[in-house]
Amino acid sequence: MQLLFLLEQVVNGLVLGGYYLLIALGLSLIFSVGGIVNLAHGAFYALGAYASVEIARHLGFGPAVALSPVAVALLGILFERFLLRRFYNADPILSLLVTFGLALVTEQAIRMIWGAAPLPASMPPGFKGQVMLGDFMFSRYRLLLLAVVAAVLAGIWLLLNRSSFGRVVRAGIQRPDMVAALGIRLQPYMTTIVTLGVAMAALGGALFAPITNVHPAMGAEIITVAFVVVIIGGLGSFWGVVLAAHHADQQRGITIHFVPAAGEASMYVLMFLVLLFRPRGLLGERIEKFE
């Protein structure tokens, strides 16, 4: 029985790690390419959740998951065009303050539009219930979440590693001076990265709305954990963020099994140790800010 409970915690950790990954990966890419500390990233996650709840009322769960990231990504284009673009060559503290203010404004706007009370979000009927594997029982919907996160992860990896777009982005992270010398403007690539990162955050909000509370402060809650994952994994490292998201929540799940009160704290202890012994993160690389 103890072994089954521990296995359940591990699999739940995979699901929650995927949840963190959808937020943290976009956050890491935006900072790595543009030097922007985007504290408003959690706000787009919250908007994705609220948009999915609203769309699901009229069109159902499937269209809600497909359309809410698209709608929020359009906001992301405006966000990059009229706000972030001003701060690419500025002190990162300025972008931090501006995006923090935007996060606060977005949270209050959500309260004004949808109210302060949590909204219910229902999962599709076909994915309700449990899957039995011997004595092991697991939620069908959580298996769906694992499959979707794995597909998104594979798609992002292929984009960054098997396309000309990805080669320019990786060069912009590692050698921005060389990219500039070749006459390649990073601006259009940055717009795409921000749009993609915002869409992933919104997708996370839409997918996980049925198993989390949809409330105005949900963006502020997730952004702290997302930054922890990015710090542990290392800026500029795709697999570093993936490893950190997986490891941090596995550690959290196993810690909860043995010491329930220390579950959340274990992630911050891990971050402290990584910063102490390897400040770049687990797989982080040296980053040069592009001019």
Salt bridges, closest charged atoms under 4 A:
GLU54 OE1 - ARG57 NH1 3.45
GLU80 OE1 - ARG85 NH2 2.94
GLU107 OE2 - ARG111 NH2 2.90
ASP177 OD1 - ARG175 NE 3.35
GLU221 OE1 - HIS215 NE2 3.36
GLU264 OE2 - ARG252 NE 2.92
